[in-house]
Amino acid sequence: MKQKVRTGTHRFAGNSPATEVEVAGPASLVGMLTPQESLAPEAGDAPDTAELLVAVGRLGSWVAAREAELVAALHDEVQAAAAALAASRPGSGQVGSGLGFTLSAEELAPLLNISGRAAHRLLGQSLTLVLDLPKTLHCLGWGMISVRQAQLIADEALFVPAEVLPGFEDQVLARGAHLTPPRLKTICHRVREKIHPESVATRKAAAVKDRHVEVSPAQDGMAWLSAYLPAEQACGIEHRLSFTARALQNPSESRTLTQLKADVFSDLLTHHCPPIDSTDNTDPEAGTAGPTGAAGAAGAAGAAGAGDAGATGATGATGASAGGGGLVDLASVKGVQPVVFVTVPVLTLLGGDGPGELDGYGPIDPDTARRLAAHAPGFIRILTHPETGTVLSVGRDRYKVPRSLRTTILVRDKTCRHPGCNQPAPVCDIDHTIPWHQGGTTSYDNLAALCKRHHMLKTEGYWRYEQPEPGTITATSLTGKSYTTLPQPPPF
């Protein structure tokens, strides 16, 4: 990146001239920010605290720009190595762009100690800045825009066709470089809508195919549930939750509106009503035909809550949500058969106060662990030794992994054993570290959980794995870097 001073240009709105900090290069910024405790400069000899904060921001922008350039350079190196490997195999052909991107992201994740998802995001943003948004990269390198602004522009650029991308970049930088990220995002949306060659209806039809719901664990026994939906559905859901929650408010209701909305949402999706025969679509209480099953129950509950401020409605029927929770027995709902791994210490089952471990989430309180282990037939009960925490299991020597040995590996590994991958072990393959056809055995010290992506990369020879000790996995990347992961310790 060229170190050319651009006087009079800075990233903050206003007519004041650019300060020394705002036009300084990276080396000068580092000098300003380096503590000099042995010196006692007089007033005016050094930048004040506010200017130093600006210096930190500008230096961070330069670092982000350099990171993007280096990530793009690493991508080129990985592609070259993958192409060389493919060329050495007769009839293997070229490495596709999708696989090439994945290989670069998998190289980045353990290198920077970030998750696979974060590596994909960083790689995508970096390639977009370097290849498609050179002006944005230049502005970032000179601190004229912040790191967050550059990330936002790069993310929005992914949804802009290549033929209009230069115009999009010019208009966004001209109109939004001095704005906060939320306002800049609004500018990006407006510019995109203005210059996009396809109609919004066409684009929405394509975007609807990506709708999904995901769960992210949070602290203290909580979790976030988010949904990517068409805007009218998302707004409709929020409106219904607000309307129903407001209808449930009354002088004797102690819950806040926010809590009521959360409880209505939960009960609409989990509240269990007695099953109605699927051959009979008549609601015996209402006297009219209507939907049955879980969906019908949810609709009826919502209607009751919305129509009568004093009615129990969606949340008052059971009282479960008000206190955070009677447990809904999903196994009693037709068509729902949950299978969840719950690890519970023996002493906890006997009434102790040690936590349980819910696979894919983490520690759960002992009362919940006991209820899950005792009353949910869809749960797999796994007992640990009260002193050592070791899992009680057996193993046999054959190609097909016995169920007991598979369970032992799943409990030991918890997730995919590729460095940085957090795919839950129950959805992974149980892989022979030394392949069966190469003399590997079906044993505790030669098996590990690998998700389908990393299992494929191993099979294709892009990553190599060794297991020097039972449960200790050493993974070697396409460029020759090695990473060792240890099995997660017992949760108790």
C-alpha positions in Angstrom: 0.0 0.0 0.0 1.5 3.3 -1.0 2.2 5.8 1.8 1.1 9.0 0.1 -0.3 11.8 2.3 -3.7 13.0 1.3 -4.0 16.4 2.8 -7.4 17.9 3.5 -9.2 14.5 3.4 -10.5 12.9 6.5 -13.4 10.6 7.4 -15.3 12.9 9.7 -18.0 15.3 8.6 -17.4 19.1 9.0 -15.5 21.9 7.5 -12.5 21.8 9.9 -9.2 21.1 8.2 -7.6 17.7 8.6 -5.4 17.4 11.7 -1.9 15.9 11.8 -3.3 12.6 13.2 -5.8 12.4 10.3 -3.2 12.6 7.6 -0.4 10.6 9.3 0.8 7.3 7.9 1.0 4.0 9.8 4.6 4.5 11.0 3.8 8.0 12.4 0.6 6.7 14.0 2.5 3.9 15.7 5.0 6.5 17.0 2.2 8.6 18.4 0.6 5.7 20.1 3.8 4.2 21.6 3.9 5.0 25.3 7.0 7.1 26.2 6.9 7.0 30.0 10.4 8.2 30.4 9.5 11.5 28.7 7.4 14.2 30.2 6.3 16.3 27.2 5.0 19.7 27.9 1.5 20.7 27.0 1.0 20.9 23.2 4.0 18.7 22.4 2.0 15.5 22.0 -1.5 14.7 20.7 -4.2 14.8 23.3 -6.4 11.8 24.3 -9.0 12.5 21.7 -6.5 12.7 18.9 -4.9 9.5 20.1 -8.2 7.7 19.9 -8.5 9.0 16.3 -5.0 7.6 15.7 -6.0 4.2 17.0 -9.0 4.1 14.7 -7.0 5.1 11.7 -4.3 2.6 12.5 -6.9 -0.1 12.9 -8.3 0.7 9.5 -4.8 0.4 7.9 -4.3 -3.0 9.7 -7.7 -4.2 8.4 -6.7 -3.2 4.8 -3.4 -5.0 5.1 -5.2 -8.0 6.5 -7.5 -8.1 3.5 -4.6 -7.9 1.1 -2.8 -10.7 2.9 -5.8 -12.9 3.1 -6.3 -12.5 -0.6 -2.6 -13.4 -1.1 -3.0 -16.5 1.0 -6.0 -17.5 -1.0 -3.8 -17.4 -4.2 -1.2 -19.6 -2.5 -3.8 -22.2 -1.4 -5.3 -22.2 -4.9 -1.9 -22.9 -6.4 -1.2 -25.7 -4.0 -4.7 -27.3 -4.6 -4.2 -27.0 -8.4 -0.8 -28.7 -8.1 -2.3 -31.5 -6.0 -5.1 -31.9 -8.5 -2.7 -32.0 -11.5 -0.7 -34.8 -9.8 -3.8 -37.1 -9.9 -4.6 -38.6 -13.4 -8.1 -37.5 -14.5 -8.9 -35.5 -11.4 -9.5 -32.2 -13.3 -9.4 -28.7 -11.9 -10.4 -27.5 -8.4 -13.8 -25.8 -8.5 -14.2 -22.3 -7.2 -16.4 -23.5 -4.4 -13.9 -26.1 -3.2 -11.1 -23.6 -3.7 -12.9 -21.0 -1.4 -13.5 -23.7 1.2 -9.9 -24.8 1.2 -8.7 -21.2 1.8 -11.3 -20.7 4.6 -10.2 -23.9 6.2 -6.6 -22.7 6.0 -7.5 -19.4 7.7 -9.6 -20.7 10.6 -6.9 -22.5 12.6 -4.2 -20.0 11.5 -6.1 -17.1 13.0 -7.8 -19.2 15.7 -11.3 -18.3 14.5 -14.3 -20.4 13.7 -15.0 -21.8 10.2 -17.9 -19.4 9.8 -15.8 -16.4 10.8 -13.1 -17.6 8.4 -15.5 -17.8 5.5 -16.8 -14.3 6.3 -13.3 -12.8 6.5 -12.2 -14.5 3.3 -15.4 -13.3 1.5 -15.0 -9.7 2.7 -11.3 -9.6 1.9 -11.7 -10.9 -1.6 -14.5 -8.5 -2.3 -12.5 -5.6 -1.1 -9.3 -6.6 -3.0 -10.9 -7.7 -6.2 -14.2 -5.8 -6.5 -13.9 -2.6 -4.3 -10.5 -1.1 -4.8 -11.6 2.4 -3.9 -13.1 1.2 -0.6 -9.9 -0.7 0.1 -7.9 2.5 -0.5 -10.1 4.6 1.7 -9.9 1.9 4.4 -6.1 1.8 4.2 -5.9 5.6 4.6 -8.4 5.7 7.5 -11.0 7.6 5.6 -13.5 5.0 6.5 -13.7 2.7 9.5 -13.3 -1.1 9.6 -17.0 -1.5 10.3 -17.9 0.8 7.4 -15.7 -1.2 5.0 -17.2 -4.5 6.2 -20.7 -3.2 5.8 -20.0 -2.0 2.2 -18.3 -5.3 1.4 -21.3 -7.3 2.7 -23.8 -5.1 0.8 -21.7 -5.4 -2.4 -22.2 -9.2 -2.4 -25.8 -8.5 -3.5 -24.9 -6.1 -6.3 -24.3 -7.4 -9.8 -20.8 -7.0 -11.1 -21.8 -4.7 -14.0 -23.1 -2.0 -11.7 -20.7 -2.6 -8.7 -18.4 0.3 -9.7 -21.3 2.7 -9.7 -22.5 1.4 -6.4 -19.1 1.9 -4.8 -18.8 5.4 -6.1 -22.2 6.5 -4.9 -21.9 4.9 -1.5 -18.4 6.4 -0.8 -19.6 9.8 -2.0 -22.7 9.8 0.2 -22.0 7.7 3.2 -18.3 7.8 4.1 -19.0 10.2 6.9 -22.1 8.4 8.3 -22.4 5.9 11.2 -22.8 2.3 10.1 -26.6 2.2 10.5 -27.1 5.2 8.3 -24.5 4.0 5.9 -26.4 0.7 5.6 -29.5 2.7 4.7 -27.6 4.5 2.0 -26.3 1.2 0.7 -29.9 -0.2 0.5 -31.1 2.9 -1.3 -28.3 2.9 -3.8 -28.6 -0.8 -4.5 -32.4 -0.5 -5.1 -31.7 2.4 -7.5 -29.1 0.8 -9.7 -30.0 -2.9 -9.5 -31.0 -4.3 -12.9 -33.4 -6.9 -11.5 -36.8 -6.1 -10.0 -37.2 -6.5 -6.3 -39.9 -9.2 -6.9 -37.4 -11.3 -8.8 -34.7 -10.9 -6.1 -37.2 -11.7 -3.3 -38.2 -14.9 -5.0 -34.6 -16.0 -5.0 -33.9 -14.8 -1.4 -37.0 -16.7 0.0 -35.2 -20.0 -0.8 -32.6 -19.2 1.8 -35.1 -18.8 4.7 -34.0 -20.6 7.8 -34.1 -20.7 11.6 -31.1 -21.1 13.9 -30.3 -21.3 17.6 -27.3 -19.7 19.3 -26.5 -20.7 22.9 -26.3 -17.8 25.4 -25.4 -17.6 29.1 -27.2 -18.8 32.2 -29.3 -21.5 30.6 -30.7 -19.2 27.8 -30.4 -19.2 24.0 -31.1 -16.9 21.0 -33.6 -18.2 18.4 -33.5 -16.2 15.1 -35.3 -16.6 11.8 -34.5 -15.4 8.3 -37.9 -14.8 6.8 -39.7 -12.6 4.2 -40.1 -9.1 5.7 -43.9 -9.2 5.7 -43.9 -12.4 7.6 -41.3 -11.2 10.2 -43.2 -8.0 10.7 -46.5 -9.9 10.9 -45.1 -12.2 13.6 -43.8 -9.3 15.6 -47.1 -7.5 15.3 -49.0 -10.5 16.4 -46.7 -11.0 19.4 -47.1 -7.4 20.5 -50.9 -7.4 20.0 -51.4 -10.6 22.0 -49.0 -9.5 24.7 -50.8 -6.2 25.1 -54.1 -8.0 25.4 -52.8 -10.1 28.2 -51.8 -7.0 30.3 -53.9 -6.4 33.3 -53.5 -5.1 36.9 -52.7 -8.5 38.2 -50.2 -9.4 35.5 -46.6 -8.8 36.8 -44.7 -9.6 33.6 -43.5 -6.7 31.5 -44.6 -6.3 27.9 -41.2 -7.6 26.7 -41.5 -10.7 28.9 -45.1 -11.3 27.7 -44.0 -11.2 24.1 -41.3 -13.8 24.7 -43.8 -16.0 26.6 -46.4 -15.7 23.9 -43.8 -16.6 21.3 -42.7 -19.6 23.3 -46.1 -20.9 24.1 -47.4 -20.5 20.6 -44.7 -22.9 19.4 -44.4 -25.3 22.3 -47.7 -25.4 24.3 -49.2 -28.9 24.2 -52.9 -29.4 23.9 -54.5 -32.9 24.0 -54.1 -34.4 20.5 -57.1 -34.4 18.3 -57.8 -37.3 16.0 -56.4 -36.4 12.6 -59.5 -37.9 10.9 -61.7 -35.4 12.7 -61.2 -31.7 11.8 -63.9 -30.5 14.1 -63.0 -28.4 17.2 -65.3 -29.9 19.9 -65.3 -26.7 22.0 -65.7 -24.2 19.2 -68.1 -26.2 17.2 -66.5 -25.3 13.9 -64.1 -27.0 11.6 -60.5 -26.0 12.0 -56.9 -27.2 11.9 -55.7 -29.9 14.3 -52.4 -30.7 15.9 -49.7 -28.4 17.0 -50.4 -25.7 14.4 -54.1 -25.6 15.4 -53.3 -25.5 19.1 -51.0 -22.5 18.5 -53.6 -20.6 16.5 -56.3 -21.2 19.1 -54.0 -20.1 21.9 -53.1 -16.9 20.0 -56.8 -16.1 19.3 -57.7 -16.5 23.0 -54.9 -14.2 24.1 -55.8 -11.5 21.6 -59.5 -11.4 22.1 -59.8 -11.1 25.9 -57.6 -9.1 28.2 -58.6 -11.2 31.1 -58.3 -14.6 29.4 -55.5 -16.9 30.1 -54.7 -17.0 26.4 -51.4 -18.3 25.1 -49.4 -18.0 28.3 -52.0 -18.4 31.0 -53.2 -21.8 30.0 -50.5 -23.7 31.8 -48.6 -21.0 33.6 -45.4 -22.7 32.4 -43.8 -19.7 30.8 -44.5 -17.2 33.5 -41.8 -18.6 35.7 -39.6 -19.7 32.9 -40.7 -23.0 32.7 -42.7 -26.2 33.1 -41.0 -28.5 30.6 -43.0 -29.2 27.4 -43.1 -32.9 26.7 -42.3 -32.8 23.0 -42.4 -36.6 22.8 -46.1 -36.5 23.4 -46.7 -34.4 20.3 -47.5 -36.4 17.3 -44.6 -36.7 14.8 -42.0 -35.2 17.2 -39.3 -37.6 18.4 -36.4 -35.7 20.0 -33.0 -37.4 20.4 -30.7 -35.3 22.5 -27.4 -36.2 24.3 -27.5 -35.2 28.0 -24.5 -36.1 30.1 -25.4 -36.4 33.8 -23.1 -37.3 36.7 -24.3 -40.2 38.8 -24.3 -38.0 41.9 -26.5 -35.5 40.1 -29.1 -38.2 39.3 -29.0 -39.1 43.0 -29.9 -35.5 44.0 -26.6 -33.8 43.9 -26.1 -30.2 42.9 -23.6 -30.8 40.0 -24.7 -29.5 36.6 -25.6 -31.6 33.6 -24.3 -31.1 30.0 -26.7 -30.6 27.1 -25.0 -31.4 23.9 -24.8 -28.4 21.5 -25.5 -26.0 24.4 -23.4 -26.6 27.5 -24.0 -26.8 31.3 -27.6 -27.0 32.4 -29.0 -26.9 36.0 -29.2 -30.2 37.9 -33.0 -30.1 38.2 -33.4 -29.8 34.4 -30.8 -32.5 33.9 -32.6 -34.9 36.2 -36.0 -34.2 34.5 -34.5 -34.8 31.1 -32.8 -38.0 32.1 -35.8 -39.4 34.0 -38.8 -38.4 32.0 -37.8 -38.0 28.3 -37.7 -41.3 26.6 -36.1 -39.7 23.5 -33.0 -38.8 25.4 -29.9 -40.9 25.5 -28.7 -41.3 29.1 -24.9 -41.2 29.5 -23.4 -41.8 33.0 -20.0 -40.6 34.1 -17.9 -41.8 36.9 -18.5 -39.6 40.0 -14.8 -39.2 40.7 -12.9 -39.5 37.5 -15.5 -38.3 35.0 -14.6 -41.0 32.6 -17.4 -42.4 30.3 -18.3 -46.1 31.0 -18.1 -47.8 27.6 -16.9 -50.9 25.6 -15.3 -51.2 22.2 -15.0 -54.0 19.6 -12.7 -54.5 16.7 -14.5 -54.5 13.4 -15.1 -52.1 10.5 -18.6 -51.0 11.4 -18.4 -48.9 14.6 -20.5 -50.6 17.4 -23.1 -48.3 18.9 -21.4 -48.4 22.3 -18.1 -47.4 20.9 -19.7 -44.7 18.7 -21.4 -43.2 21.8 -18.0 -43.2 23.6 -16.3 -41.3 20.7 -19.2 -38.8 20.5 -19.0 -38.0 24.2 -15.2 -37.8 24.1 -15.0 -35.5 21.0 -18.2 -33.3 21.6 -17.6 -31.6 18.2 -15.8 -32.3 14.9 -12.1 -32.7 15.6 -10.9 -30.5 12.8 -9.2 -27.4 14.4 -11.8 -24.7 14.9 -14.8 -26.6 13.8 -17.8 -26.6 16.1 -20.2 -29.0 14.3 -21.8 -31.2 17.1 -20.4 -34.7 17.1 -23.8 -36.4 16.8 -24.2 -35.0 13.2 -20.6 -35.9 12.3 -19.1 -39.1 10.7 -17.0 -41.4 12.9 -13.9 -41.5 10.8 -11.0 -44.0 10.9 -7.9 -41.8 11.3 -5.8 -44.5 9.6 -8.2 -45.7 6.9 -9.5 -49.3 7.2 -8.1 -50.3 3.8 -4.7 -49.1 4.9 -4.6 -51.3 8.0 -6.5 -49.0 10.4 -8.6 -50.6 13.2 -12.0 -49.8 14.5 -10.8 -48.9 17.9 -10.9 -46.0 20.4 -7.4 -44.8 19.4 -8.2 -44.8 15.7 -11.6 -43.1 15.5 -12.6 -39.5 15.6 -15.6 -37.3 14.8 -15.3 -35.4 11.5 -18.1 -33.4 10.0 -18.9 -34.2 6.4 -17.0 -31.3 5.0 -13.7 -32.1 6.8 -14.2 -35.8 6.2 -14.4 -35.0 2.5 -11.3 -32.9 2.6 -9.4 -35.7 4.4 -10.6 -38.3 1.8 -9.6 -36.1 -1.1 -6.1 -35.6 0.5 -6.3 -31.8 1.1 -5.9 -32.3 4.9 -4.1 -35.1 6.7 -4.9 -36.4 10.2 -2.9 -38.4 12.8 -3.8 -39.7 16.2 -0.5 -40.1 18.1 -2.4 -40.7 21.4 -6.0 -41.8 21.9 -8.2 -38.7 21.4 -5.3 -36.4 20.4 -5.6 -35.3 16.8 -2.9 -33.6 14.7 -4.3 -32.1 11.5 -2.0 -30.9 8.7 -3.2 -28.4 6.1 -2.6 -28.2 2.4 0.2 -25.7 2.9 1.9 -27.9 5.5 0.9 -26.2 8.8 0.0 -28.6 11.6 -2.5 -28.1 14.5 -3.0 -30.4 17.4 -6.3 -30.6 19.2 -7.0 -32.4 22.5 -10.2 -34.1 23.5 -12.5 -31.9 25.6 -12.3 -32.8 29.3 -15.3 -34.3 30.9 -17.8 -31.6 31.8 -17.6 -32.4 35.5 
